[in-house]
């Protein structure tokens, strides 16, 4: 056997032959899924929410992150916190509402009450307990082990000994900066969130999120729509997308490429009409003035399909969306999507254009999302035959300079996946 070949954890990699394959059993095997829950979702930084979802003191949201229930809140003093949504007494789910405003939380089971800074303020029949029971902090809510933010994006980690979020994000920080810095007034979540599910393994959606190759085939109906706004009634032949896939470290990756369509920040398209053209061009000039020509033009004229390992996707394309997905079973995930926009766009036609693009393409009923769901569920159904047809191929562009249409981002994901499992699985 060629000694350059590795075949551990279901990866077969041969640099000499420029071959990179992934075992299809990795998408279906329950023991692999259990190992991922421990080694990846129990030890990596996981997205909780955006700062602007908690607009005022006392606002809260409840979510399930990697199967654990949490309360994400802004306390009475304005500090953002994250607690396990578990009563310290007998373990009842403390808060059952999905969102709201509350200065205190009272358990439905025995009436213990906690303020939104996590401190126990009322225990049923306190006189029946020994003195040690009332020690400082003993009955307070349990905070998640690690909770940190970068540029308004809040993450948790269930591993108390994990590296810091800053270290973990590695090269992804620059791409978060590129996105957040598009807005002088800051970014804000638009409205609430959209939720859907699919019968597919979570790694399929991670792969798909940085896969540009499928777009002209799977999403051809959307390209036909864009073409209808052209004077000729159709798009010109699809040019080779100018860009590259970039390994950002720790499994994070981005595909950055020159757009062929419109971007709210700040690339005009005929679909928006002539009235919007001057406004869009003014935004582009401001970006160049603030950040210089190279970075300003990247912000305005380049799309970014961006994965933060393991399950956070930021699509900075015809709209700006944030998507996370929770693995529930080897063949089932639950997806949550938010739209982001500059705060100063609210109440203006700019926001209408942005949301139109979001719903039209990336919304659950848009042109792209149903296509993607069908394709990924078709993969999952086909993997029932993994014993007879055992390998997925991710060799495109392996060993060559990075390109927009190669599979370098997917390979970066799988190498981080293997490293994480290798640290805890013999």
N, C-alpha and C positions, 0 to 999 in steps of 0.2 A: 504493500500500500504506500502511496505517496505520503511521506511524513509531513508535508505541508497541509494535509487535509485534517480538519478537526470535525468530529461528529458528536459533540456532547450537547446534552439538552436539546436534541432534535435539530441541531444546525449542522449542515455539511458545507464547509468552506474550503475552497481550494484556490488560493491566490495565483498559483502558477497557471492554472487553466482558466482563471477569472470566472469561477463558478461559485454561486452562493445560493444554497437551498435551505428551506425550512420545512420540517416535518409537519404534515397536516394533522398528525395526532396532537400537536401542541394546541390546536384550536378546539379539541373535543374531549381530551382526557381529563376526567375529574381530579385525578391526583396532581396533574400539572396545574389545574385551576386552584386547588387548595394551596399548592406551593406558592403560586403568585399572590394569593391573598396574604400570606405570611411575609414573604420576602420582598414584595413590591408594594402592595397597598398597606402593609403594616409598617413600612420603613421609609417610604418616599414622601416627599412633600406633596400634598393634595390640595387642590383649589377649593376654598370654602365659599368665597363671594367677593364682590367688589365693594369698596368703601361706601360708594354712593347708594347702595341698597339700604343702608342704615342712615337715613337722611337726618334724623334728629335724635337727641338723647331719649333713651327708654325704648327705642325701636328694636324689634327682635325678629329673627327668622329661625325656623327649625328646619334642619336638613338631615339626611342620612349620608354620611361620607364613609365609604368602604364598609358598609353594613352597620356602622355605629351611629346612633342618634346624637345630634349635637344641637346646642342653642348658640346662634351667632347673633350678637347683640351690641348695642351701644349703650353703655350704662348711664346713670343719671348725671355723671360728671363729663360725659362725652367720650369716654374711653371705649374702644372696641375690644370685646372679649369673646371667648368661645369656651363653653362648658359642655361636658357630657350631659345629655338630657336624661339624667337618671337621678331619682331622689336618693340621697345617701342613706335613708332609713331602710326601706325594704325594696328599693330598686324599681319603683314604679316610674313610667315615663312621666316626667314632671310637667312639661308643657306640651299640650296636645294641639294647640293652634299652629298653623303654618306660619303666620306672621301677625304682627300687631305692635302695640305699645304697652309696656307694663313696667311699673317700678318694682313689683314683687311677683313671685311665682309661688302658688300654693298647691301642694300635692293633693290630688283628689282622694287618696287612699286614707291617710291619717292626719292630714291637715298641716303638716310641716310647711313652713313658709320661709322663703329666701328673698333677699333683695337682689337687684340686678347687678350687684357687684359680687354676688356669689355667697354672701354671708347668711348663715342661718339666723333668723330673727324670731322664730317661734317654733318650739318643739312641743308636741302634745304631752301634757302631764309631766313637765320637766322634773318635778319633785320625786318621781318614781325611779329616777336613775341615780347611780353613784356619782360622787363629786368629779371623778376623773372623766366621766362621760362628757362633761361640759367644758373640757379643755379648749383652749383657743384654736379655732379653725377646724376642730375635729368633725363637726357636722356640716361644714360648708359644702357647696357644690364642688364637684371635681372639674378643674380646668383640663382641657386637652393637654397632653404632655408638652407639645411645642406649638406655638402660634405666632407667626410673623407675617409681615407684609412687605411688598415691593411695589412702589408707585401706585398704591391703592388696591392692589390685588392681594387678598388675604389667603394664606395657606396654613394648614395644620400638618403636624407629623405625629404619629402615634409612637414613634421611637424617641424616647427622651434623650438618647445619646447620638442622635443624628447630627450631621453637619448642619451649619446654619443655612437658612434659605438663600442668602447671598451666594454662598459657596456652591450650593446645589444648582442654582440657576445658571451659573457659569456664563457661557456666551449668549444665553437667552436674554440676559439683562439688556443688552444693546438693542435687541429687537422690541422688547417692551418699551424701552425709551423712545424708539422711533415711532411707535404707535401713540404713546401718551403725549409726546411732545408735539403732535399734530394740532393739539388744542391748547391755545394760550390760556383759556379759562379752566382747563381741566376736562377730563372725560366723565361722563355720567351714564349709568344704565338707563335705558329708555323703557319706561313702564315696568312690567314685571318680567316673567320668563316664560318660555315655551317648553313643553315637555312632551316627549314621545319615547317609544321603545322600539327595539328590533330584536328579532330572533337570530342573533349573530354573536360571535365571540368578540369581546372587547378589543382584541388586538387587530381585528379586521377594520374597525373604525379608526384605530390609531394609524394603521397603514394608509387607509383611504384618504385621510386628512391631508397628507402631503403627497398624494399621487396626482400629478397633473396630466399624466398620459391618458387617463380615462376620459377627460373632459370632452374632447370633440366627438367621441364615440357615444358615450353614455348620455351626455347632455346636449345632443344635437338639436333637440327641439328648442332649447333656450337660444342656441346660436341662430336658429331660423328666426326667432322673435327679434333678436338684435338686428338681423339683416333686414327685417321689414321696415326699419327706420332709416335705412340708407336710401339715397336717391334712386339707386338701381333696384331696390327691393330685396337685395341679398348682400351678405357680407362678401368682401373680396376673399380670395383663397387664403386659408389660415397660414400666416407667416410662422416661421420657426420662432418660438418664444425665446427672447433674449434674456438669459438669466442662469441660475445655477441652484443646485441643492447644496445645503451647508450643514455639516455636522457641528452642532453647538456645544457638544460635550454632555455627558451624563444621560444620553439618550434623547436629548432635545435636538430638534432639527427644523430647518426652515427651507422652503423653496421660494426664492425671490426672483421675480421676472417682470419685464416690461409689460404693462397692461395693453390689451388691444381694445378695451372698452372704457367705460366711465368709472371714475372714482370720486366720491363726494369730496375727498381731500386728495388732490384737486386736479382732476383730469376730466375735461368736458367730453360729452358724447351727444350726438344728434338727438337721441331720445329725450334729452332734457330741454330741448328747444333753444332758440337763439337768446332768449331773455336771460338764461342762466350762464351764458358763456362768459360775459364780462366779470360776473361775480366769482366764477370758478377760477378764472385767470388771476384775479386779484388775490385769492387765497394762495395760489401758487407763488406769486411774487413775494408775499409776506413770508412764506416758508423759506424761500431762497435768501431773503434779507436776514432772517433770524439764524439760519443754520449753514449758510454757504450754499453754493450751487450744487455740489455733488450730493450732499445730504438732503437738501431741500427738494431736489428733483427725485431722489429715491423715495422720499415721503409721498410725493404727489403722483408720481408716474409708475411706481412699481407696486405690484401685488405681492402679498406675503401669505403663504399657507404655512402655519407655524404650530408645531407640536411641542408642548412642554411635557416631558415624560412623567408619569405614564399616560395621563388621561385628560389633559387640558389642551384644547385647540383654540387658537386665535386666528380667525380668518380676516385679514386686512386686505380685502379685495373690493368688489363693487359695493360692499358695505362692511362695517366693522362688527364682527360677532365673536362671542366667547361661547365655547361649548365644552361641557364636561360630560363624562359618561361613567356610570357606576356599573361594574360587573356584578350581576345577580346570580348567574349560573354560567356554565361553560358556553351555553348557546343563547344567552339572553342578557341584554343591557338596557339600562334606563338612561336617557339622554336629557340634558337640560341645556337650554340655549338662551343667551342674553344678547341684546343689541346695545352697543355703546355708541355714544355720539358726543361731540364737544358740547359743553354746557351752553355756549352762546348760540348754538343752533336751535335751541328749543323755541317753539313759536314762530319759526321762519320756514320759508320754502325749502331751505337746505335740508331740514330734518325730514320733510315730506319726501324729498328725493332719496335720502338715505334709507328711510323705512320702506319706501317702495321697492328699492333694490333688495333689501333684506328679505321681505316677504315674498317677492317675486322669484328669488333664486334659492335662498337658504332657509326660508321658513318651512315648517313641517308640510305645508301644502304647496310649496314652491316648485320650480322646475327641476331643482337639483336633488333635494332631500329624498323625495319618493324614489327617484332613480337609484340613489345610493343605497337606500334601504333594500330595494329589490335585489340589487347586485350582491350586497353583502349577505343577505339571507339566502340567495342562490348559492353562494360559496358555502355557507354553513350546511345547507341541505346536501350539497355534493360531497362534503367531507365524510358523510356516512360511508363512502367508498375509499377511505384513506388507506386501508390495509392493502388494497390492490393497486392504488395509485397514490403513493405515500408522500410525494414531495411538491411543495410550492417553489417556484423559481423566482429569485430576486437578483438575478445576475446582470440585469441591464445596466450598462455603464460601469460595472465593477472593474477597477484597475485603470479607468480612463479619467480624464479631467472631469470635474463635476459639471452636470448639465441639468437643465430644467426638467427634461423628460426621463432622466435616469431613475434608478431606484436606490440612490444613496441615502436618502432620508429614512427609507424603510430599513436599510441595513444598519444604520446608526441605532434605530430603535431596537432591533433584534440583538445587537451586540450588548447594549445596556441591559436588556432583558436577561440574556444569558449570564452576564456578570452578576446581576442581582440574585438570580437563582443559584448560581455557583457559590455565592458567599454563605448560603444557608442550607443548601441541599447537597448531600454527598453524591 
